[in-house]
């Protein structure tokens, strides 16, 4: 599933190509994609100018004149691409935005059909519970607030990092990479971390997410993520833990192990990320 770096990269690739353009039509090709609003709400976008594209958590928001917003969640295989008008549509295309200038059109495709779209009127955070419930952005949260988030939960630290109501945008890939760099075991209770470990985790999270955004995200063979211009990401070449089960740790040579935390696969080095004995912090 695209996480913060991938969705941020997509937003940055879309913004310069759609901002300022007026909508000629919105073609909804797969009705279940639209989970909030109806066809009339999509039709109301006709003639409106795109004001901007931004990310919140793992969701992508396209704003229009008149306080209208399209909110996309890409889930596993959602992706955007530009195509010339009249070019044959792919069988996995679910939505098409056509523009008055006719230069091209923006298509949203989703092979597995897990993605969804919300068509909102008014301020998005007020109109959408999913947006309103999101925690702070990982690249904006301060160390003190981050420490309070961890300190308030006895859940395993990997689960806290993945909880979108606590931190918005971190997913499985970047949680594993953050924990590895900070030398924190994914099953450690969040509230058990000492201040030095909390700060290591905070610094690692910010460095890794920023580096992943700069690299255009991670393109994995199972999902084939690209930005709206068709460019793949490069951060997968920097992964030190995620998806490396059985491979030697790049720091100490110990084979990377895989476990399951909160129903999600977790990759870690048993030597660099030691799990403390019960009762120890």
C-alpha positions in Angstrom: 0.0 0.0 0.0 1.4 3.5 -0.9 2.5 5.2 2.3 3.4 8.8 3.1 6.4 9.0 0.7 4.5 7.5 -2.2 1.4 9.5 -1.8 3.4 12.7 -1.3 5.3 11.9 -4.5 2.1 11.4 -6.4 0.7 14.7 -5.1 3.8 16.5 -6.1 3.7 15.0 -9.6 0.0 15.8 -10.0 -0.1 19.4 -8.7 1.8 21.2 -11.5 -0.1 19.3 -14.2 -3.7 19.9 -12.9 -3.6 23.0 -10.8 -5.5 25.9 -12.5 -7.2 23.7 -15.1 -11.0 23.5 -15.4 -12.9 20.3 -15.3 -14.9 19.4 -18.4 -16.4 16.1 -17.1 -15.8 13.4 -14.5 -16.4 9.9 -15.7 -17.1 7.4 -13.0 -16.4 4.0 -14.5 -16.7 1.9 -11.3 -19.6 2.9 -9.0 -18.3 1.2 -5.8 -15.2 3.5 -6.0 -17.3 6.4 -4.8 -18.0 6.0 -1.0 -19.2 9.5 -0.2 -21.2 11.8 -2.5 -23.0 10.8 -5.7 -22.8 11.3 -9.4 -24.5 14.7 -9.1 -21.7 15.8 -6.8 -19.2 14.7 -9.4 -21.2 16.5 -12.1 -21.1 19.6 -9.9 -17.3 19.8 -10.5 -17.8 20.6 -14.2 -16.5 24.0 -15.0 -14.7 24.3 -11.6 -11.0 25.1 -11.5 -8.5 22.8 -9.7 -7.0 24.8 -6.8 -4.4 22.3 -5.6 -3.3 18.8 -4.7 -2.1 17.8 -1.3 -1.6 14.8 0.9 -3.0 14.1 4.4 -1.8 10.8 5.9 -2.1 8.2 3.1 -4.9 10.1 1.4 -4.6 12.4 -1.6 -6.9 15.5 -1.8 -7.7 17.4 -4.9 -9.4 20.8 -4.1 -11.6 22.7 -6.4 -13.3 26.1 -6.5 -16.4 26.4 -4.4 -15.0 24.3 -1.5 -15.3 21.0 -3.3 -12.7 18.2 -2.7 -12.0 14.8 -4.1 -10.3 12.5 -1.6 -8.6 9.4 -2.9 -7.3 6.5 -0.9 -5.1 4.4 -3.1 -5.1 1.3 -0.8 -3.1 -1.5 -2.5 -3.0 -0.8 -6.2 -4.6 2.6 -6.9 -2.6 4.7 -9.3 -2.9 7.8 -11.5 -1.8 8.3 -15.0 -2.3 10.9 -17.7 -3.5 9.9 -21.2 -4.5 11.6 -24.3 -8.3 12.0 -24.9 -9.5 9.3 -27.2 -6.7 6.9 -26.1 -8.2 3.5 -25.3 -8.9 3.1 -21.6 -7.4 0.4 -19.6 -9.9 -2.2 -18.2 -8.7 -1.3 -14.7 -9.5 2.4 -15.1 -12.1 3.4 -12.4 -12.4 7.2 -12.8 -11.4 9.8 -15.5 -11.1 13.5 -15.0 -11.4 15.4 -18.3 -10.3 19.0 -18.7 -11.7 21.9 -20.7 -8.3 22.5 -22.4 -8.4 19.0 -23.9 -4.6 18.5 -23.5 -5.0 15.3 -21.7 -7.1 13.5 -19.1 -6.3 12.1 -15.7 -7.2 8.5 -15.1 -7.4 6.6 -11.8 -6.9 2.9 -12.1 -7.1 0.2 -9.4 -6.5 -3.4 -10.3 -7.7 -4.9 -7.0 -10.6 -2.4 -6.4 -9.7 -1.7 -2.8 -9.2 2.1 -3.3 -12.0 4.5 -2.7 -13.1 8.1 -3.5 -14.9 10.7 -1.4 -16.5 13.7 -3.1 -16.9 16.3 -0.4 -18.5 19.8 0.0 -17.0 22.2 2.5 -13.9 21.9 4.6 -12.6 18.3 4.1 -11.6 17.7 7.7 -15.1 18.8 8.8 -16.9 16.8 6.2 -14.9 13.6 6.5 -14.6 11.6 9.7 -11.6 9.6 8.3 -9.7 12.9 7.8 -10.8 14.3 11.1 -9.5 11.3 13.1 -6.0 11.3 11.7 -3.1 12.0 14.0 -0.3 14.5 13.4 1.9 14.3 10.4 5.2 12.4 11.1 7.3 15.1 9.5 5.6 17.9 11.4 5.1 16.4 14.9 7.6 17.6 17.5 9.7 15.4 19.7 7.7 16.2 22.9 4.4 15.3 21.2 5.9 12.2 19.7 7.1 11.1 23.1 3.7 11.7 24.6 2.1 9.6 21.8 4.4 6.7 22.7 4.2 7.2 26.4 0.4 7.0 26.4 0.2 3.5 25.0 1.2 0.1 26.3 0.7 -1.4 22.8 3.6 -2.7 20.9 5.6 0.2 19.3 5.2 -1.1 15.8 1.4 -1.0 16.2 1.5 2.5 17.6 3.6 3.7 14.6 1.0 2.1 12.3 -2.0 3.6 14.1 -3.2 6.4 11.8 -5.1 8.1 14.7 -1.7 8.6 16.4 0.5 9.3 13.4 -0.8 9.8 9.9 1.0 8.2 7.0 3.5 5.7 8.4 2.9 2.2 7.0 4.6 -1.2 7.2 7.6 -0.4 5.1 8.7 2.7 6.9 7.8 1.5 10.4 10.2 -1.5 9.8 12.9 0.8 8.5 12.5 3.3 11.3 12.6 0.7 14.0 15.7 -0.9 12.5 17.6 2.4 12.3 16.6 3.3 15.9 17.6 -0.2 17.1 14.1 -0.8 18.7 12.4 -4.2 18.6 8.9 -4.0 17.0 7.3 -5.8 20.0 8.6 -3.4 22.6 5.7 -1.8 24.5 5.7 1.8 23.4 5.4 3.3 26.9 8.5 1.2 28.0 10.9 3.1 25.8 13.4 5.3 27.6 13.9 8.9 26.5 17.0 8.1 24.5 15.2 5.4 22.6 12.2 7.6 21.9 14.5 10.3 20.5 16.4 7.7 18.3 13.0 6.6 17.0 11.9 10.1 16.3 15.1 11.1 14.5 15.0 7.9 12.5 11.4 8.3 11.4 12.0 11.8 10.2 15.2 11.0 8.4 13.8 7.9 6.7 10.5 9.5 5.6 12.3 12.6 4.2 14.9 10.4 2.4 12.1 8.2 0.9 10.2 11.3 -0.3 13.4 12.6 -1.9 13.8 9.2 -3.6 10.3 9.2 -5.0 9.1 6.4 -2.6 9.5 2.7 -2.8 8.4 0.7 -5.9 8.0 -3.0 -5.0 7.4 -5.8 -7.5 4.1 -6.8 -5.9 2.4 -3.4 -6.3 4.3 -1.6 -9.1 3.8 1.9 -7.6 4.6 4.9 -9.9 3.9 8.6 -9.7 1.5 10.2 -12.0 4.2 10.6 -14.7 5.0 6.9 -14.6 8.2 7.2 -12.7 9.1 4.5 -10.2 10.6 5.2 -6.8 14.1 4.3 -5.8 14.0 4.0 -2.0 13.5 0.2 -2.1 17.2 0.0 -2.8 17.8 1.6 0.6 15.6 -0.9 2.6 17.6 -2.5 5.4 14.9 -4.5 7.1 11.6 -4.6 5.2 11.2 -7.6 2.9 14.7 -9.0 3.7 13.8 -12.1 5.7 16.8 -14.4 5.9 19.2 -12.0 4.4 22.2 -10.8 6.4 21.7 -7.6 8.5 23.7 -4.9 6.8 25.0 -3.8 10.2 26.0 -7.0 11.9 25.4 -9.9 9.4 22.8 -11.7 11.5 19.9 -13.0 9.3 16.9 -10.7 9.3 13.8 -12.3 10.9 10.1 -11.9 10.3 7.4 -11.9 12.9 3.8 -10.7 12.9 2.7 -7.7 15.0 -0.9 -6.7 15.0 -1.5 -8.8 11.9 1.2 -7.2 9.9 4.5 -8.7 8.9 7.5 -7.2 10.7 11.1 -7.5 9.7 13.9 -6.9 12.2 17.5 -7.9 13.2 17.4 -10.0 16.5 20.9 -8.7 17.4 20.6 -5.0 16.6 17.0 -4.8 17.8 17.1 -6.9 20.9 13.9 -7.6 22.7 14.4 -6.9 26.4 13.6 -9.6 29.0 10.2 -9.4 30.5 10.1 -6.7 33.2 13.0 -4.7 31.8 12.8 -1.4 30.0 
